[in-house]
């Protein structure tokens, strides 16, 4: 299966939360994609969703039946807690990152798990490939670009970009370059690469 940002990820079942809450996909037709959130203790349906993705610390990204994304938490005592209202056109994450990518009619941006906007909006025609706490990497017409959270362009026109803390590692023409958040260049002429196996 393809993950949020086009990365191949294995299909995984979500756990039973607090020995009570379970997501059930048991439909007669493959076209019926609704997933039921069920309370074992109450023997009752708690919610219906089109998509569910485990996020962090018991939080779950959900797409409701109106095709809007939000974030819920299943708490042992409080039950279902709506952390982020189902108001986004998209909500996704990359493994290992604590922030989320959100999309509204205005475009994409990075938010924290409380909904606080951390980055400026990026045009919705641009595909976000990765991000970390400092950078956002986009892909347009087979070229990678990297921006800071204020939507300032750090570098563009590369074949591949990987992020490491406050550094962007860039590849173009079998040469590796490095830039930091302040656009400082650490490898002006680049380091020659003998392999094209640099893509994760």
C-alpha positions as CSV (number, residue, x, y, z in Angstrom):
1,X,0.0,0.0,0.0
2,X,1.1,3.6,-0.6
3,X,1.5,5.8,2.4
4,X,0.4,9.5,2.7
5,X,3.3,10.9,0.8
6,X,3.7,8.2,-1.8
7,X,6.1,6.0,0.2
8,X,5.5,2.2,0.2
9,X,4.3,1.1,3.6
10,X,3.1,-2.4,4.8
11,X,-0.5,-2.7,5.7
12,X,-0.9,-3.1,9.4
13,X,-3.8,-3.7,11.7
14,X,-4.5,-1.2,14.4
15,X,-4.4,-2.5,18.0
16,X,-7.2,-2.9,20.4
17,X,-7.0,0.3,22.4
18,X,-7.3,0.1,26.2
19,X,-8.8,-3.4,25.9
20,X,-12.0,-1.7,24.6
21,X,-11.8,0.1,21.3
22,X,-11.3,-1.7,18.0
23,X,-11.6,-0.6,14.3
24,X,-13.6,-3.1,12.3
25,X,-13.6,-3.4,8.5
26,X,-16.1,-6.1,7.6
27,X,-18.1,-5.1,4.6
28,X,-20.0,-7.2,2.0
29,X,-18.7,-5.1,-0.8
30,X,-15.1,-3.8,-1.5
31,X,-16.8,-0.6,-2.6
32,X,-18.1,-0.1,0.9
33,X,-15.0,1.3,2.6
34,X,-16.5,2.3,5.9
35,X,-14.5,1.4,9.0
36,X,-16.4,1.1,12.3
37,X,-15.0,2.1,15.6
38,X,-16.5,-0.3,18.2
39,X,-16.5,-0.3,22.0
40,X,-16.2,-3.9,23.2
41,X,-17.2,-2.9,26.8
42,X,-20.3,-1.1,25.7
43,X,-21.1,-3.4,22.8
44,X,-21.7,-0.3,20.7
45,X,-20.6,1.5,17.6
46,X,-18.7,4.7,18.5
47,X,-17.9,6.1,15.1
48,X,-17.7,5.5,11.3
49,X,-14.7,6.4,9.2
50,X,-13.4,6.1,5.6
51,X,-9.8,6.0,6.6
52,X,-7.8,5.5,9.9
53,X,-4.1,5.8,10.5
54,X,-2.4,5.4,13.8
55,X,-0.4,8.6,14.6
56,X,1.3,9.0,18.0
57,X,0.6,8.2,21.7
58,X,-2.8,6.7,21.0
59,X,-3.9,9.4,18.6
60,X,-5.4,8.4,15.3
61,X,-5.8,10.3,12.0
62,X,-9.3,9.7,10.7
63,X,-11.3,10.6,7.6
64,X,-15.0,10.9,8.4
65,X,-17.8,9.9,6.1
66,X,-17.9,13.5,4.8
67,X,-14.3,12.9,3.5
68,X,-12.8,15.4,6.0
69,X,-9.8,14.5,8.1
70,X,-9.3,15.0,11.8
71,X,-7.4,13.6,14.8
72,X,-8.9,11.5,17.6
73,X,-7.6,10.0,20.8
74,X,-9.0,6.9,22.5
75,X,-8.7,7.5,26.2
76,X,-9.2,4.7,28.8
77,X,-11.5,6.9,30.9
78,X,-12.8,9.7,28.7
79,X,-13.5,7.5,25.7
80,X,-13.3,9.0,22.2
81,X,-11.7,12.5,22.4
82,X,-11.8,14.7,19.2
83,X,-8.3,16.3,19.3
84,X,-8.5,18.0,15.9
85,X,-11.9,18.7,14.3
86,X,-12.6,16.8,11.0
87,X,-12.2,20.0,8.9
88,X,-9.1,19.2,6.8
89,X,-9.0,18.1,3.2
90,X,-6.0,16.0,4.1
91,X,-4.1,15.1,7.2
92,X,-1.0,12.9,7.1
93,X,2.4,12.1,8.7
94,X,5.8,10.6,8.0
95,X,7.0,8.0,10.4
96,X,9.3,9.4,13.1
97,X,8.0,12.9,12.8
98,X,5.8,14.4,15.6
99,X,4.1,17.0,13.4
100,X,1.4,16.5,10.7
101,X,0.9,17.7,7.1
102,X,-2.5,19.3,6.8
103,X,-4.4,20.5,3.7
104,X,-7.2,23.0,3.3
105,X,-8.5,24.8,0.2
106,X,-5.6,27.2,0.6
107,X,-2.9,24.5,0.3
108,X,-0.6,22.4,2.5
109,X,1.1,23.3,5.8
110,X,2.7,21.7,8.8
111,X,0.8,21.6,12.1
112,X,1.4,20.1,15.5
113,X,-0.9,17.6,17.1
114,X,-2.9,20.4,18.7
115,X,-3.6,22.0,15.4
116,X,-1.2,24.9,15.7
117,X,0.1,26.0,12.3
118,X,3.9,25.7,12.2
119,X,4.6,26.6,8.6
120,X,3.3,28.9,6.0
121,X,0.9,27.5,3.4
122,X,2.5,25.8,0.3
123,X,0.5,25.7,-2.9
124,X,-1.8,22.7,-3.2
125,X,-0.4,21.9,-6.7
126,X,3.0,21.1,-5.1
127,X,3.5,17.6,-3.7
128,X,5.1,17.5,-0.3
129,X,7.6,14.5,-0.2
130,X,9.0,14.9,3.3
131,X,9.5,17.3,6.2
132,X,11.1,17.6,9.6
133,X,11.1,20.2,12.3
134,X,13.0,22.7,10.1
135,X,12.3,22.0,6.4
136,X,9.7,20.9,3.9
137,X,10.7,19.0,0.7
138,X,8.5,19.3,-2.3
139,X,8.5,17.6,-5.7
140,X,7.4,19.4,-8.9
141,X,8.0,18.1,-12.4
142,X,10.5,15.5,-11.1
143,X,12.6,18.2,-9.4
144,X,13.0,18.4,-5.6
145,X,13.0,21.7,-3.7
146,X,13.5,22.5,0.0
147,X,11.8,25.3,1.9
148,X,12.0,26.5,5.5
149,X,8.7,26.9,7.5
150,X,8.3,30.5,6.4
151,X,8.1,29.2,2.8
152,X,11.5,30.6,1.9
153,X,13.3,28.6,-0.8
154,X,16.5,27.1,0.5
155,X,17.4,25.1,-2.7
156,X,15.7,23.8,-5.8
157,X,16.2,21.8,-9.0
158,X,17.7,18.6,-7.3
159,X,17.2,14.9,-8.2
160,X,16.8,14.0,-4.5
161,X,16.8,15.7,-1.1
162,X,17.1,14.1,2.4
163,X,16.7,16.0,5.7
164,X,18.9,15.7,8.8
165,X,18.0,18.1,11.6
166,X,19.0,21.6,10.4
167,X,20.7,20.3,7.2
168,X,19.4,19.4,3.8
169,X,21.4,16.9,1.8
170,X,20.9,17.5,-1.9
171,X,21.8,15.3,-4.9
172,X,22.2,16.5,-8.6
173,X,24.2,15.0,-11.4
174,X,25.7,12.3,-9.2
175,X,27.1,15.0,-6.8
176,X,26.1,15.5,-3.2
177,X,25.7,19.0,-1.7
178,X,24.7,20.2,1.8
179,X,22.9,23.3,2.9
180,X,21.7,24.5,6.3
181,X,18.6,26.4,7.4
182,X,20.4,29.7,6.7
183,X,21.3,28.6,3.1
184,X,25.0,28.2,4.0
185,X,26.7,25.9,1.5
186,X,29.0,23.2,3.0
187,X,30.0,21.5,-0.2
188,X,30.3,24.2,-2.9
189,X,31.5,21.9,-5.7
190,X,29.7,18.8,-4.4
191,X,31.0,15.3,-3.4
192,X,31.1,12.8,-6.3
193,X,28.8,9.9,-5.9
194,X,29.6,6.5,-7.6
195,X,26.1,5.1,-7.1
196,X,22.6,6.3,-7.8
197,X,21.2,4.2,-4.9
198,X,20.7,7.2,-2.7
199,X,16.9,7.2,-2.6
200,X,15.5,5.7,0.6
